[in-house]
Amino acid sequence: MLAILLVLLLALLLGGAGFAVHALWVIAGIVLVVWILGFLVRSAEGGGRWYRW
């Protein structure tokens, strides 16, 4: 009984970690698209950098 609970707990943890990693990849993709669009829009206006770093 304890072994089954441990296996289920491990599966739950790994499933949650997999979902979190997938969500981070999706967020990274969205940020990349926004960054590229901002770069293209700013360069089309003839300006320099669009961020203040």
C-alpha beads as a LAMMPS data file, in Angstrom:
LAMMPS data file: protein, C-alpha beads

53 atoms
52 bonds

1 atom types
1 bond types

-500.0 500.0 xlo xhi
-500.0 500.0 ylo yhi
-500.0 500.0 zlo zhi

Masses

1 110.0

Atoms # bond

1 1 1 0.000 0.000 0.000
2 1 1 2.806 2.407 0.867
3 1 1 4.620 1.598 -2.385
4 1 1 1.511 2.425 -4.423
5 1 1 1.139 5.754 -2.636
6 1 1 4.798 6.573 -3.251
7 1 1 4.484 5.754 -6.948
8 1 1 1.333 7.882 -7.233
9 1 1 3.030 10.753 -5.427
10 1 1 6.053 10.504 -7.719
11 1 1 3.805 10.473 -10.798
12 1 1 1.968 13.525 -9.482
13 1 1 5.209 15.422 -8.876
14 1 1 6.660 14.556 -12.276
15 1 1 3.397 15.437 -14.013
16 1 1 3.281 18.790 -12.246
17 1 1 6.910 19.505 -13.106
18 1 1 6.268 18.632 -16.746
19 1 1 3.300 20.999 -16.866
20 1 1 5.341 23.795 -15.275
21 1 1 8.186 23.343 -17.772
22 1 1 5.699 23.362 -20.667
23 1 1 4.074 26.533 -19.324
24 1 1 7.496 28.209 -19.068
25 1 1 8.259 27.313 -22.701
26 1 1 4.946 28.827 -23.800
27 1 1 5.640 32.028 -21.848
28 1 1 9.165 32.214 -23.295
29 1 1 7.741 31.871 -26.817
30 1 1 5.234 34.661 -26.234
31 1 1 7.947 36.960 -24.847
32 1 1 10.163 36.209 -27.853
33 1 1 7.381 37.081 -30.310
34 1 1 6.626 40.345 -28.479
35 1 1 10.331 41.234 -28.436
36 1 1 10.722 40.582 -32.175
37 1 1 7.572 42.549 -33.010
38 1 1 8.750 45.480 -30.891
39 1 1 12.137 45.399 -32.569
40 1 1 10.591 45.360 -36.050
41 1 1 8.099 48.121 -35.283
42 1 1 10.780 50.350 -33.804
43 1 1 13.190 49.765 -36.687
44 1 1 10.393 50.535 -39.173
45 1 1 9.933 53.911 -37.471
46 1 1 13.601 54.643 -38.022
47 1 1 14.485 54.798 -34.348
48 1 1 17.188 53.025 -32.479
49 1 1 16.598 50.732 -29.555
50 1 1 13.020 50.406 -28.300
51 1 1 14.081 49.516 -24.773
52 1 1 16.007 51.524 -22.168
53 1 1 18.758 49.194 -20.956

Bonds

1 1 1 2
2 1 2 3
3 1 3 4
4 1 4 5
5 1 5 6
6 1 6 7
7 1 7 8
8 1 8 9
9 1 9 10
10 1 10 11
11 1 11 12
12 1 12 13
13 1 13 14
14 1 14 15
15 1 15 16
16 1 16 17
17 1 17 18
18 1 18 19
19 1 19 20
20 1 20 21
21 1 21 22
22 1 22 23
23 1 23 24
24 1 24 25
25 1 25 26
26 1 26 27
27 1 27 28
28 1 28 29
29 1 29 30
30 1 30 31
31 1 31 32
32 1 32 33
33 1 33 34
34 1 34 35
35 1 35 36
36 1 36 37
37 1 37 38
38 1 38 39
39 1 39 40
40 1 40 41
41 1 41 42
42 1 42 43
43 1 43 44
44 1 44 45
45 1 45 46
46 1 46 47
47 1 47 48
48 1 48 49
49 1 49 50
50 1 50 51
51 1 51 52
52 1 52 53
